[in-house]
Amino acid sequence: MRTLQQSLRECYQRNISVDGVFGPATREALLQVQRSVGAATDGVYGPETRRKMKWLTASGCAYRS
């Protein structure tokens, strides 16, 4: 969960805590990112969202292969 939250913060500039809890702020940030990347806007972190969003890596934000 922390990795998702860090990626939402750093790659998509969402102002959420990195606390490991999928609370309302994380869900709202995920919904916003899903809309922006063209994933199903359901607030669920699943395979489609994982494929379409950028992730924080050691060298910056990148898509997973």
Order of alpha helices (4+ residues) and beta strands (2+ residues): alpha-alpha-alpha-beta-beta
